[in-house]
Amino acid sequence: MATCYDYTFARLLAKGPIDGILVGDSAAMVMHGHETTLTATIEMMRMHVAAVARGAGDKLVVADLPFLSYRKGLPAAMDAAHVLMAAGAHAVKLEGVAGHEDVITQLVGSGVPVMGHLGLQPQSVQAYGGFKPQGRDAVGAAAIAHQAAALEELGAFAVVLECIPAALAEEITGSIGIPTVGIGAGVGCDGQILVLQDLLGMNSSFQPRFARRFCDGEMAILEALAGYDRAVKSAAFPCAEESYS
Ligand code: KIV
């Protein structure tokens, strides 16, 4: 899977082999320049989901329920999921389990596929005191394994495992009956997910350990912009074929 936030990239993902698209609340950081995902709102997510859904063809589109939208009681959580599903999502993702088991049960029971998200839960960044790997001691590891089993029990169809030790992710993958999708969780997950702009190398000043750059998108774009600038300033653009008679 890869994240996506807009129509143009959704069209490109639709042409490629990647199985699923996540309209992540990382949109707040990647598309809007915020430091965390806590500023994502339902309206922000609705707009990104609608744009992605228009370009995503037959790809699975999962949408993140933003910060606190599923922690304000069941009716509010159902309303939030309703907005994202009506905008074109096929499923919603939410972080953690404890305290919103009722939301997961109600969503699943209402025909809304739910993806879980365990390990580093970016919406809890203030509680962690930063973006830190999770599950590195026995207590933390056991808690994550327990939550993964709970998600399966509640009817989630898959779970993202973010920034946990590879051995723990592999153990969880082997012990639950729903697919795990890893990010910074090693090769032992059933699938992987990366932020699209990270895998395309669009921001050379943001290079987390787990985010391999599969191309140098920043350099490619800067070269294209420089080429455009040179062509304009030398009057090589637009040429006769690019002009109307
Ligand atoms: O918001 C997001 O992009 C995510 C992925 C990092 C899994 O939750």
Boltz pocket constraint, residues with backbone or C-beta under 6 A from the ligand:
constraints:
  - pocket:
      binder: B
      contacts: [[A, 3], [A, 22], [A, 23], [A, 24], [A, 25], [A, 26], [A, 27], [A, 64], [A, 117], [A, 160], [A, 162], [A, 183], [A, 193], [A, 195]]
      max_distance: 6.0
